[in-house]
Amino acid sequence: MTELLKVEGLTVEYALNGHYVKAVDDVSLTVNKGDALGIVGESGCGKSSLALAIMGILPDNARIASGIVQFEGEDLLKMPQSRQRRDIRWKRISMIFQSSMNALNPVYRVGSTLTSVAEFKRKVSRNEAAEIVERLYRLVGMDPSRMKNFPHQYSGGMRQRAVIAMSLICEPPLIIADEPTTALDVVVQNQILKTLRKLREDLGMAIILISHDVGVIGETCERVAVMYGGKLFETGSAKQLFSKPNNPYTRALLGCFPDLENPKRKLNGIPGEPPDLTMIPPGCRFAPRCAYAKEICRTQAPPIYELEAGHKSLCHFAKELSQ
């Protein structure tokens, strides 16, 4: 398949009390054209920071310490933060932000906001931009008459659909969806996920879906990356990770969610809390919470094992767990 996005050794740091804290630590991944990659993990594991780094919209107290972010053969990190980078953003890579209410200006009608984006990014007249937005409203399952409403007059699901429509204005080959179903009930969640799947099939675009919900990732993505403490702990196809997880953290995450196909079982929470990134332990970052941890896990950083083609795990005992 044709490679669309390639991230290699990406490290993102935040300035905190005179020191730099690694929120994303040596992360590497690829996204092919038409691909659906899910990034899953607990809150605070670096998922959103990874997305913002790819988009080039990190906050002022953040910096990219090292790595490569290559899109369609061009290294985005070597581009100046000017017109060239802005032309990539939204036209070639767009984003569905985590909070749809914050992504829409409360004092402007929703249709006006989207029309302004279409007018600016596609260099078309106001009438042409309005026609584009009307078509996108129908595409995401909304009546174009609702373009006249303000964000507070939309339900949560409608606001999310409007933000999805905004991300599609330039028909980009890659969309990053950061927690697109947060704060929505399960019925609306299902509707939003169906919309994303249909759009991907109809438009042939690639999606990076970020979520803390394993079920959302499993329903939508063919490939999965499990993130913890700023690092990728396991990567592979959805089938590999859901049928035979070979990392203790992946197994712990799956243990928190019900399985509708197998006999009923007690759900197991993960004890403890994610690591404090200002005081990273010397060994495996998951060791203090891991049921499989041994002395080596507390003193030595684990290697990455490739268990089979495309399936990798960051664990001292990945090979043993695969048997």
C-alpha distance (Angstrom), angle and dihedral (degrees) to the residues before:
residue distance angle dihedral
M1 . . .
T2 3.80 . .
E3 3.79 112.8 .
L4 3.80 112.9 -124.9
L5 3.82 105.2 170.6
K6 3.78 128.5 20.2
V7 3.81 122.6 -175.1
E8 3.81 117.0 -173.9
G9 3.79 127.8 -176.7
L10 3.80 93.2 -23.0
T11 3.80 115.0 -178.3
V12 3.81 121.4 -178.5
E13 3.80 120.9 -170.3
Y14 3.81 133.3 -169.2
A15 3.80 124.1 -152.1
L16 3.81 109.5 -121.4
N17 3.80 124.5 171.0
G18 3.78 93.2 -25.4
H19 3.80 94.3 -45.9
Y20 3.80 134.6 90.1
V21 3.80 119.6 -120.1
K22 3.81 120.8 -159.2
A23 3.80 109.5 -127.5
V24 3.83 92.4 167.7
D25 3.80 115.0 31.2
D26 3.81 122.3 -165.9
V27 3.81 96.6 -38.0
S28 3.81 121.1 177.0
L29 3.80 127.3 -178.1
T30 3.80 142.1 141.5
V31 3.79 134.1 -142.0
N32 3.80 121.1 -161.5
K33 3.79 127.1 -155.4
G34 3.79 110.2 -74.9
D35 3.82 90.8 9.4
A36 3.82 125.7 144.1
L37 3.81 111.8 -149.5
G38 3.79 120.1 -179.1
I39 3.81 121.1 -156.6
V40 3.80 111.0 -162.7
G41 3.78 134.4 178.7
E42 3.77 144.5 112.8
S43 3.79 122.3 -63.2
G44 3.79 112.5 -76.8
C45 3.80 96.3 27.2
G46 3.82 94.6 118.3
K47 3.82 102.1 -98.0
S48 3.81 96.9 127.5
S49 3.82 92.6 41.1
L50 3.80 88.5 55.6
A51 3.82 90.2 51.8
L52 3.81 93.5 47.8
A53 3.81 90.6 49.3
I54 3.81 91.0 53.3
M55 3.81 90.2 48.6
G56 3.81 92.4 45.8
I57 3.80 94.4 -125.8
L58 3.81 102.8 114.6
P59 3.82 115.7 150.8
D60 3.79 120.7 -98.7
N61 3.81 94.2 -98.3
A62 3.81 92.7 56.3
R63 3.79 131.0 83.1
I64 3.79 137.9 -179.8
A65 3.80 103.9 -119.4
S66 3.80 96.6 -174.1
G67 3.78 144.7 -20.3
I68 3.78 144.0 74.6
V69 3.81 129.3 -87.6
Q70 3.79 105.8 -170.8
F71 3.80 120.8 -177.2
E72 3.80 120.3 -175.5
G73 3.80 88.6 -18.3
E74 3.83 96.7 -49.9
D75 3.81 123.0 110.1
L76 3.80 103.6 -128.4
L77 3.80 92.8 -164.4
K78 3.80 91.2 63.1
M79 3.79 92.3 53.2
P80 3.80 115.8 98.4
Q81 3.81 114.9 -111.7
S82 3.76 90.3 -109.0
R83 3.78 140.1 90.1
Q84 3.82 93.3 -42.5
R85 3.81 93.2 57.7
R86 3.81 92.4 41.4
D87 3.79 89.6 53.9
I88 3.81 89.7 57.8
R89 3.80 92.0 46.8
W90 3.82 112.5 84.5
K91 3.83 93.4 -6.8
R92 3.81 94.4 65.0
I93 3.82 103.5 7.6
S94 3.79 121.2 26.6
M95 3.78 133.1 174.9
I96 3.78 138.8 -139.7
F97 3.79 102.9 -149.1
Q98 3.76 125.1 -137.1
S99 3.81 97.3 -115.3
S100 3.80 112.1 45.1
M101 3.82 92.1 -170.2
N102 3.81 90.7 58.2
A103 3.82 91.8 46.4
L104 3.83 91.6 60.5
N105 3.81 124.1 66.3
P106 3.84 106.7 -119.4
V107 3.83 94.1 -148.3
Y108 3.81 96.0 53.3
R109 3.78 128.5 69.5
V110 3.80 109.6 -106.6
G111 3.79 93.6 -121.2
S112 3.81 90.4 52.1
T113 3.81 91.3 53.3
L114 3.80 93.0 50.4
T115 3.79 93.0 42.9
S116 3.81 90.5 53.6
V117 3.81 90.2 52.6
A118 3.82 91.3 49.7
E119 3.79 91.5 46.5
F120 3.81 93.1 50.7
K121 3.81 100.2 39.2
R122 3.81 99.7 38.8
K123 3.81 96.2 36.3
V124 3.80 93.7 -130.6
S125 3.80 134.2 137.6
R126 3.80 121.7 -88.6
N127 3.81 91.8 -105.2
E128 3.81 92.6 49.3
A129 3.81 90.2 47.8
A130 3.82 90.6 51.7
E131 3.82 89.9 51.5
I132 3.81 90.1 51.9
V133 3.81 91.3 51.2
E134 3.82 92.2 47.1
R135 3.81 89.5 53.6
L136 3.82 91.1 48.8
Y137 3.81 91.5 49.8
R138 3.80 89.2 56.7
L139 3.82 89.9 44.9
V140 3.82 92.5 57.1
G141 3.81 92.5 43.0
M142 3.81 102.5 -100.6
D143 3.79 132.0 126.4
P144 3.84 109.4 -111.5
S145 3.82 88.6 -137.5
R146 3.83 86.7 75.3
M147 3.82 89.0 68.2
K148 3.81 86.3 87.8
N149 3.80 93.1 62.2
F150 3.80 128.9 93.5
P151 3.85 120.7 -119.9
H152 3.83 93.2 -103.0
Q153 3.82 88.9 58.8
Y154 3.82 90.6 60.9
S155 3.77 125.9 83.1
G156 3.81 117.5 -122.4
G157 3.79 91.3 -99.0
M158 3.80 92.6 49.4
R159 3.80 92.0 50.4
Q160 3.78 89.1 51.4
R161 3.82 91.0 50.8
A162 3.80 89.6 49.7
V163 3.82 90.7 53.0
I164 3.82 89.6 48.3
A165 3.82 88.7 51.6
M166 3.81 89.3 50.7
S167 3.80 91.1 52.9
L168 3.83 89.4 54.1
I169 3.81 97.2 52.3
C170 3.82 93.8 104.0
E171 3.83 94.4 32.2
P172 3.83 92.3 -123.3
P173 3.82 120.6 -163.4
L174 3.84 90.4 -130.2
I175 3.81 131.3 42.5
I176 3.80 124.4 -176.2
A177 3.81 110.6 -152.6
D178 3.81 110.5 -164.1
E179 3.81 109.5 -161.8
P180 3.84 93.1 -37.4
T181 3.82 93.1 176.6
T182 3.82 99.4 46.8
A183 3.83 114.6 135.7
L184 3.81 92.5 7.4
D185 3.80 123.4 120.6
V186 3.80 118.1 -111.8
V187 3.82 94.4 -101.2
V188 3.81 92.9 53.7
Q189 3.82 90.2 41.5
N190 3.78 89.2 57.8
Q191 3.81 91.4 48.9
I192 3.83 92.0 51.1
L193 3.81 92.4 48.3
K194 3.81 90.7 49.3
T195 3.81 88.8 50.7
L196 3.81 91.6 51.8
R197 3.82 92.3 48.0
K198 3.80 92.6 49.0
L199 3.80 92.8 47.3
R200 3.77 90.7 50.4
E201 3.81 91.5 50.7
D202 3.82 94.2 45.0
L203 3.80 98.1 42.8
G204 3.81 100.4 31.1
M205 3.80 92.9 -131.7
A206 3.80 127.3 150.6
I207 3.81 121.7 -120.1
I208 3.79 133.6 -156.7
L209 3.80 104.4 -161.2
I210 3.81 116.2 -163.8
S211 3.78 119.0 -163.2
H212 3.79 145.1 141.3
D213 3.82 88.0 -143.3
V214 3.79 112.8 93.8
G215 3.82 90.7 -165.3
V216 3.82 92.5 57.5
I217 3.81 91.1 50.5
G218 3.80 93.6 46.4
E219 3.80 92.3 50.6
T220 3.80 95.7 49.1
C221 3.82 112.4 27.9
E222 3.80 137.0 66.7
R223 3.81 94.3 -162.6
V224 3.80 128.1 40.6
A225 3.80 136.1 -162.3
V226 3.81 117.4 -166.3
M227 3.82 113.1 -151.2
Y228 3.79 129.2 -164.0
G229 3.78 131.6 166.0
G230 3.80 92.0 -6.5
K231 3.82 94.8 -53.1
L232 3.80 135.0 97.4
F233 3.79 106.6 -114.0
E234 3.80 99.3 -179.7
T235 3.80 135.5 5.6
G236 3.77 132.1 -179.4
S237 3.76 144.3 100.0
A238 3.79 118.2 -38.9
K239 3.80 88.5 -114.1
Q240 3.81 91.8 54.1
L241 3.78 95.5 47.7
F242 3.79 98.2 41.6
S243 3.79 98.3 41.6
K244 3.82 98.7 36.8
P245 3.82 113.7 12.5
N246 3.80 110.6 -172.4
N247 3.78 100.4 -169.4
P248 3.82 125.0 76.3
Y249 3.80 91.9 -134.7
T250 3.81 92.5 53.0
R251 3.79 89.5 48.9
A252 3.80 90.7 49.3
L253 3.82 91.7 50.8
L254 3.80 92.0 49.8
G255 3.80 89.6 48.6
C256 3.81 89.3 62.2
F257 3.82 93.2 62.2
P258 3.81 129.5 69.1
D259 3.79 120.3 -112.0
L260 3.81 110.1 -138.9
E261 3.82 95.0 -168.7
N262 3.81 101.4 51.5
P263 3.82 132.3 55.2
K264 3.78 117.9 -66.3
R265 3.80 115.2 -87.6
K266 3.76 138.6 174.6
L267 3.80 113.1 -90.8
N268 3.78 113.4 -122.4
G269 3.78 121.4 -145.8
I270 3.80 121.6 -150.3
P271 3.82 109.5 -107.9
G272 3.79 120.9 -130.9
E273 3.79 127.5 10.6
P274 3.81 137.2 -73.8
P275 3.82 113.6 -84.8
D276 3.78 122.8 -81.3
L277 3.81 100.7 -113.8
T278 3.80 90.4 -148.2
M279 3.83 89.0 62.8
I280 3.80 107.9 34.4
P281 3.83 111.6 -176.7
P282 3.83 115.7 -116.7
G283 3.79 95.6 -118.6
C284 3.79 130.9 35.7
R285 3.80 112.7 -16.2
F286 3.78 91.5 -138.1
A287 3.83 95.3 48.0
P288 3.85 96.5 99.3
R289 3.82 89.5 59.0
C290 3.81 100.3 32.1
A291 3.80 123.0 111.9
Y292 3.83 90.9 -155.9
A293 3.83 97.2 48.7
K294 3.80 120.3 133.1
E295 3.80 132.7 177.1
I296 3.80 93.7 -82.5
C297 3.82 89.3 57.1
R298 3.81 91.1 59.0
T299 3.80 96.0 48.3
Q300 3.82 108.3 31.4
A301 3.79 130.2 50.4
P302 3.82 109.5 -118.9
P303 3.82 122.2 -112.9
I304 3.80 125.0 -126.5
Y305 3.81 113.0 -106.4
E306 3.80 122.5 -163.5
L307 3.78 102.3 -145.2
E308 3.81 95.7 -178.8
A309 3.78 136.3 -18.2
G310 3.80 107.7 -43.6
H311 3.82 94.5 -6.0
K312 3.82 113.9 111.3
S313 3.79 132.6 168.7
L314 3.81 132.2 -168.5
C315 3.79 100.4 -143.2
H316 3.82 138.7 108.6
F317 3.80 89.4 -132.5
A318 3.81 101.1 38.8
K319 3.81 92.7 119.7
E320 3.79 92.5 50.1
L321 3.80 91.5 48.3
S322 3.81 90.5 51.5
Q323 3.79 92.8 60.6
